[in-house]
Amino acid sequence: MNIKLKVLNEIKRQREREELEAELKLRQALESKDFKDLYLKLKSLNYEIAKAEFNSEDVKEKKKILLEVIKRIENLLKKLKMSFSDFNVKYNCPICKDTGYVDNKFCKCFYEKLNREITKSVGFEINREHTFEKANFNLFEDKDKIERNYKTIEKWVNKIETSKYKNLLICGETGVGKTYLVECICNRLLNGNKSINFYTAFTLNNVFLKYHTTFEDNKNDLIEGLINCDILIIDDLGSEPLLKKVNEDYLYLILNERLIKNKSTIITTNLTLRNLLDRYGDRTFSRICNKANTLIVDIKNKDLRLKRR
């Protein structure tokens, strides 16, 4: 099933559960004859007051009676160990009331659930503790330079909508904190209304291989999320095994389609630009690091794991 549809169905089921729970509470209270009589009186008074106000009639006396009825109901509910709030639907998202939409656009809660579902589907869970604010630059040998790298990337992330650079390429040897940095980026972007698709190069390669070898009618569903998500993150590009007619061809396809659709792609790699060119060829290289639309940050530092020994 399409992940977006799956998330919307999950939100719908959640809303139905919450509405049913509120309805069952009301049914439980209505089993009391005293409550039922007062509840019907309350509904009748509300209707009469609304009708009278529409006709510009004096409703002072009716409102006085209404307050008395409400007080009697509250006292009765206390005896039943209940309250008026039990009859209100307790939506998980008060903004969209668990519909997934606000003003015909997806709600923030939808994107939060969507991104959780996406990362779960590829077997990767973003560490929510890894943020720009909590980054410890004392772990690095050249901490001032690394901090400047982080600040440059953080500034780009904050202005991703308006930056002249649509894409980001982070280069650096193993152990310099590229994956941590990507998680910082994810956690910042997850606070906005964006669909984010995170893949390691290895899991991405598995998707390409499955797409290449399947003949099912719905095979395009395998790469739909890669092409159409707002932000695609590929971690550790170049660590995946090279497969003829798979890596270069499908990586180019994805990156080219995203470029056409003006979608952002973030890539980390241990490879140098020269290595990327040699490994993926001219046309794919031009999509990975076109300097006109890609911010390239080269992180140079000693392997953190070596420093800790």
GIMO-V227763 format. One line per field, one symbol per residue. phi: phi as a letter, one per 30 degrees, with the letter a starting at -180 (. if undefined). psi: psi as a letter, one per 30 degrees, with the letter a starting at -180 (. if undefined). A space follows every 10 residues. Layout:
BEGIN
phi->???
psi->???
END
This chain:
BEGIN
phi->.edddedddd dddddddddd dddddddddd dddddedddd dddddedddd ddddchcdce dddddedddd dddddddddd hbaeddccdc ddcddchhci bbhibddedd dddddddddd dcibcddddd bedcdcdddc dcdddddded ddddddddce dcddcdcbbc cldejcjdde dddededddd dccbccccbd eddddddddd ddccbddced ddcedddcdd bccccidjdd ddbeibeddd ddeddddddd dicdbcbcad dddddddddc ieddedddbd ddbbdccccc adeeddddd
psi->kkeeeeeeee eeeeeeeeee eeeeeeeeef fkeeeeeeee eeeeeeeeee eeeeghlkge eeeeeeeeee eeeeeeeeeg hllefffkki kejfeghhff kjhglkleee eeeeeeeeee fggkkkjffj lefgkjfffk eieeeeeeee eeeeeeefhe efkfjflkkj lllkgggeee eeeeeeeeff flikkkjkkl eeeeeeeeee eefkglfgff fefeeeefle kkkjkhkffl kkkkgddeef eeeeeeeeee ghkkkkkklf lleeeeeeef leeeeffehj ffgkkkjjjj lkkeeeef.
END
